[in-house]
Amino acid sequence: MGYFYSKVTLLKRVLSRFFSIQRVHVLSDSHGVVYESMQSSFFYQLKTKIVHGATITGIQNINSKTQAKKKFSEYIDKEISVNDFIIFQLGEVDCGFTVWFKNKRDGKSFDKLLDRMLENYHALIEEAYSKQLNKKRLLITSTTLPTISDNQDWGEVAHKRKGINANQYERTQLTLKFNSKLRDLCSLHGYTYIDFDKYLLNPTTGIVHDYYKHENKLDHHLDPRKISQVITKELSSLGLKNIELKKNG
């Protein structure tokens, strides 16, 4: 199957010189890996730039451990063209850990930390806009809701984050607050906001639905098959049809 998809990708590149094949870019932390397992329809070319551990808090720090700023900026400069679609999906690391850590260490208020996140995110989005020039095709997804349960200390990510005391409900509430600010930012500047919370949030428990959690309890990402169905539905509503999980994905 991998051979088949590589041939299809090559064919798309050749035909894009003669026909209007739209490129769809995904710039994300590790929660965007699911897009790498998705295939696009014949009229779209799906490309991803995933930076594991990337934070919005540190996105403007050229000396960050992940080098997210450098990696995203280089990708934007080299790969993005006018009228391309760009999907941004960032912030889970911030809302699930970094903001809490900085609040505890530096005593900074949550509101100030979230507002700084928003400023950093806006700067990155505008950097992409300077190459792409179509704000409606800048698609900003809601930040992924926390999946690490209370008192969970197994799994690499859970182990790294055990230094904060916030429970899953509190982390979820902070994420929802940031997503509300992010939605307002998109509305103000004309970006397209994609709301995953309406699917992921269990209104009874106030945290993510167990249905969407990964079957591997050591994996803090969402179940790729189930979240890909949500992604497909939301993108289809925006006219990006038939972008879905590969049959062997």
C-alpha positions as a printed NumPy array, in Angstrom:
array([[  0.   ,   0.   ,   0.   ],
       [  2.907,   2.347,   0.759],
       [  4.172,   1.932,  -2.807],
       [  0.723,   2.79 ,  -4.183],
       [  0.398,   5.992,  -2.12 ],
       [  3.909,   7.119,  -3.068],
       [  2.984,   6.761,  -6.745],
       [ -0.251,   8.694,  -6.211],
       [  1.689,  11.471,  -4.458],
       [  4.158,  11.651,  -7.341],
       [  1.308,  11.765,  -9.863],
       [ -0.324,  14.617,  -7.939],
       [  2.897,  16.626,  -8.046],
       [  3.166,  16.185, -11.797],
       [ -0.487,  16.997, -12.454],
       [ -0.386,  20.013, -10.114],
       [  1.669,  21.757, -12.785],
       [ -1.27 ,  21.516, -15.169],
       [ -4.327,  21.371, -12.896],
       [ -5.42 ,  23.159,  -9.735],
       [ -4.404,  20.775,  -6.956],
       [ -4.644,  22.53 ,  -3.59 ],
       [ -1.994,  21.948,  -0.973],
       [ -3.054,  21.476,   2.652],
       [ -0.305,  21.947,   5.249],
       [ -0.464,  20.845,   8.885],
       [  1.806,  22.567,  11.422],
       [  1.471,  20.861,  14.773],
       [  2.955,  19.237,  17.834],
       [  2.789,  15.444,  18.193],
       [ -1.025,  15.526,  18.231],
       [ -0.856,  16.262,  14.52 ],
       [  0.818,  12.942,  13.739],
       [ -2.626,  11.548,  12.908],
       [ -2.605,  13.679,   9.738],
       [  0.425,  11.709,   8.529],
       [ -1.819,   8.638,   8.419],
       [ -4.493,  10.422,   6.404],
       [ -4.823,  10.56 ,   2.653],
       [ -6.282,  13.38 ,   0.642],
       [ -8.585,  13.29 ,  -2.33 ],
       [ -7.142,  13.561,  -5.818],
       [ -7.514,  17.344,  -5.769],
       [ -5.576,  17.92 ,  -2.528],
       [ -1.996,  17.33 ,  -1.489],
       [ -1.646,  16.882,   2.28 ],
       [  1.706,  17.853,   3.837],
       [  2.731,  17.89 ,   7.503],
       [  5.339,  19.568,   9.663],
       [  5.267,  17.957,  13.099],
       [  7.499,  19.197,  15.921],
       [  7.218,  16.862,  18.902],
       [  6.956,  18.711,  22.206],
       [  6.433,  22.102,  20.549],
       [  4.839,  24.706,  22.809],
       [  3.141,  27.979,  21.964],
       [  4.763,  29.415,  25.083],
       [  8.21 ,  28.818,  23.63 ],
       [  7.388,  29.244,  19.939],
       [  9.124,  32.632,  19.766],
       [ 12.19 ,  31.381,  21.667],
       [ 14.916,  30.625,  19.125],
       [ 16.832,  28.729,  21.817],
       [ 14.041,  26.348,  22.823],
       [ 14.876,  22.652,  23.121],
       [ 12.478,  21.671,  20.343],
       [ 13.671,  24.441,  17.991],
       [ 10.007,  24.756,  17.002],
       [ 10.347,  28.383,  15.912],
       [ 13.209,  27.589,  13.537],
       [ 11.546,  24.459,  12.145],
       [  8.139,  26.026,  11.561],
       [  9.609,  29.223,  10.091],
       [ 11.819,  27.284,   7.674],
       [  8.851,  25.191,   6.593],
       [  6.67 ,  28.268,   6.077],
       [  9.376,  29.963,   4.04 ],
       [ 10.171,  26.966,   1.819],
       [  6.867,  25.124,   1.444],
       [  3.941,  27.516,   1.713],
       [  2.568,  29.394,  -1.279],
       [ -0.271,  31.829,  -1.94 ],
       [ -3.755,  30.361,  -1.296],
       [ -2.504,  27.133,   0.302],
       [ -4.607,  25.782,   3.159],
       [ -2.748,  25.737,   6.495],
       [ -3.936,  23.854,   9.575],
       [ -2.432,  24.859,  12.929],
       [ -2.877,  22.497,  15.877],
       [ -0.836,  23.503,  18.925],
       [ -1.152,  24.166,  22.654],
       [ -1.713,  20.805,  24.359],
       [  1.701,  20.82 ,  26.024],
       [  1.135,  24.383,  27.241],
       [ -2.327,  23.887,  28.714],
       [ -1.487,  20.461,  30.09 ],
       [  1.86 ,  21.304,  31.648],
       [  3.898,  24.406,  30.735],
       [  1.411,  27.045,  31.911],
       [  0.95 ,  25.243,  35.238],
       [  4.698,  24.892,  35.677],
       [  5.32 ,  28.588,  34.992],
       [  2.492,  29.611,  37.306],
       [  4.02 ,  27.556,  40.11 ],
       [  7.632,  28.557,  39.433],
       [  7.244,  32.225,  38.524],
       [  3.972,  33.137,  40.194],
       [  2.557,  34.504,  36.932],
       [ -1.223,  34.555,  36.666],
       [ -2.971,  32.129,  34.353],
       [ -4.6  ,  34.989,  32.457],
       [ -1.24 ,  36.598,  31.696],
       [  0.263,  33.276,  30.65 ],
       [ -2.669,  32.489,  28.343],
       [ -2.564,  35.968,  26.837],
       [  1.156,  35.549,  26.143],
       [  0.404,  32.226,  24.478],
       [ -2.172,  33.95 ,  22.318],
       [  0.316,  36.655,  21.284],
       [  2.912,  34.04 ,  20.329],
       [  0.384,  31.979,  18.376],
       [ -0.893,  35.053,  16.555],
       [  2.659,  35.951,  15.514],
       [  3.217,  32.466,  14.048],
       [ -0.114,  32.518,  12.208],
       [  0.641,  35.944,  10.758],
       [  4.047,  34.698,   9.625],
       [  2.257,  32.017,   7.613],
       [ -0.261,  34.566,   6.333],
       [  2.569,  36.701,   4.932],
       [  3.315,  33.834,   2.505],
       [ -0.211,  32.497,   1.976],
       [ -2.329,  35.703,   1.842],
       [ -5.755,  34.114,   2.408],
       [ -6.954,  34.306,   6.009],
       [-10.003,  32.101,   5.453],
       [ -7.64 ,  29.278,   4.498],
       [ -5.764,  29.609,   7.774],
       [ -7.47 ,  26.859,   9.78 ],
       [ -6.829,  26.983,  13.527],
       [ -8.007,  23.962,  15.497],
       [ -8.944,  24.019,  19.149],
       [ -6.154,  22.852,  21.43 ],
       [ -6.454,  19.134,  22.229],
       [ -8.108,  18.409,  25.58 ],
       [ -5.958,  16.712,  28.257],
       [ -6.09 ,  12.914,  28.268],
       [ -3.719,  12.088,  31.145],
       [ -5.827,  10.915,  34.077],
       [ -5.395,  11.962,  37.697],
       [ -2.57 ,  10.159,  39.521],
       [ -1.394,   8.551,  36.269],
       [  2.383,   8.249,  36.514],
       [  2.975,   5.595,  33.87 ],
       [  3.957,   6.476,  30.345],
       [  6.796,   8.807,  29.364],
       [  4.733,  11.993,  29.026],
       [  2.745,  11.402,  32.221],
       [  5.998,  10.822,  34.108],
       [  7.494,  14.084,  32.832],
       [  4.384,  16.052,  33.837],
       [  3.868,  14.639,  37.32 ],
       [  5.495,  17.746,  38.838],
       [  2.255,  19.725,  38.574],
       [ -0.666,  19.282,  40.956],
       [ -3.565,  20.239,  38.677],
       [ -6.088,  17.474,  38.141],
       [ -7.506,  16.542,  34.753],
       [-10.659,  18.608,  35.236],
       [ -8.627,  21.722,  36.085],
       [ -6.328,  21.181,  33.114],
       [ -9.375,  20.736,  30.894],
       [-10.952,  23.951,  32.168],
       [ -7.744,  25.855,  31.41 ],
       [ -7.66 ,  24.358,  27.909],
       [-11.277,  25.343,  27.308],
       [-10.507,  28.87 ,  28.496],
       [ -7.602,  29.126,  26.076],
       [ -9.733,  27.734,  23.255],
       [-12.345,  30.399,  23.947],
       [ -9.653,  33.077,  23.643],
       [ -8.358,  31.394,  20.493],
       [-11.828,  31.359,  18.956],
       [-12.161,  35.091,  19.656],
       [ -8.756,  35.748,  18.074],
       [ -9.789,  33.882,  14.926],
       [-13.068,  35.776,  14.74 ],
       [-11.291,  39.111,  15.176],
       [ -8.692,  38.489,  12.475],
       [-10.725,  36.452,   9.989],
       [ -9.057,  33.059,  10.493],
       [-11.158,  29.882,  10.354],
       [-11.565,  28.236,  13.762],
       [-12.166,  24.478,  13.954],
       [-13.845,  23.36 ,  17.169],
       [-12.982,  19.823,  18.285],
       [-14.225,  20.44 ,  21.843],
       [-17.846,  19.86 ,  20.82 ],
       [-16.888,  16.253,  20.049],
       [-14.204,  15.553,  22.646],
       [-15.682,  17.064,  25.811],
       [-17.892,  14.856,  27.957],
       [-20.414,  17.323,  29.446],
       [-21.155,  14.978,  32.342],
       [-17.577,  14.556,  33.588],
       [-16.165,  17.833,  32.274],
       [-13.171,  16.026,  30.751],
       [-12.406,  14.269,  27.478],
       [-14.7  ,  11.401,  26.451],
       [-13.103,   8.007,  27.145],
       [-14.314,   7.059,  23.662],
       [-11.651,   9.269,  22.069],
       [ -8.737,   8.188,  24.265],
       [ -6.038,   5.947,  22.803],
       [ -6.484,   2.239,  23.462],
       [ -2.823,   2.141,  24.54 ],
       [ -2.923,   3.609,  28.056],
       [  0.735,   4.643,  27.73 ],
       [ -0.136,   6.88 ,  24.766],
       [ -1.523,  10.321,  25.679],
       [ -2.66 ,  11.041,  22.125],
       [ -6.221,  10.6  ,  20.94 ],
       [ -7.314,   7.429,  19.162],
       [ -6.186,   8.034,  15.553],
       [ -9.137,   6.31 ,  13.899],
       [-11.759,   8.138,  15.948],
       [-10.206,  11.611,  15.872],
       [ -9.528,  11.262,  12.133],
       [-13.277,  10.85 ,  11.612],
       [-13.819,  14.161,  13.422],
       [-11.112,  15.825,  11.333],
       [-12.639,  14.478,   8.108],
       [-16.083,  15.762,   9.078],
       [-14.838,  19.246,   9.99 ],
       [-12.655,  19.623,   6.898],
       [-15.495,  18.413,   4.674],
       [-17.732,  21.145,   6.091],
       [-15.115,  23.635,   4.875],
       [-15.047,  22.16 ,   1.38 ],
       [-11.965,  19.986,   1.921],
       [-13.642,  16.695,   1.133],
       [-12.33 ,  13.121,   1.209],
       [ -9.342,  13.796,   3.458],
       [ -9.525,  10.685,   5.611],
       [ -7.555,   7.953,   7.356],
       [ -5.806,   5.559,   4.992],
       [ -7.417,   2.147,   4.757],
       [ -4.387,   0.615,   6.45 ],
       [ -4.024,   3.576,   8.851]])
